[in-house]
């Protein structure tokens, strides 16, 4: 919602329970913007840990993509 894009990647089958996120930064990323990102990231994690969401009954992993 704040414009950051942090992609999530599944790992190979033998590590299928683990999901990683990759953050790619531009070369001109400054301290202030990095601090904003960290603050937004922490606030988002806090929000997601406390939000009430319906969880789909189908637990089959789905392939997702992103378009720019």
MOQUIUR-V727447 format. One record per helix or strand. SS is the DSSP state (h for helix, s for strand). FROM is the first residue (numbers start at 1). TO is the last residue. If there is no record, write none. Layout:
# MOQUIUR-V727447
ss-><SS & SS>
from-><FROM & FROM>
to-><TO & TO>
This chain:
# MOQUIUR-V727447
ss-><s & h & s & h>
from-><7 & 13 & 19 & 31>
to-><10 & 15 & 22 & 50>
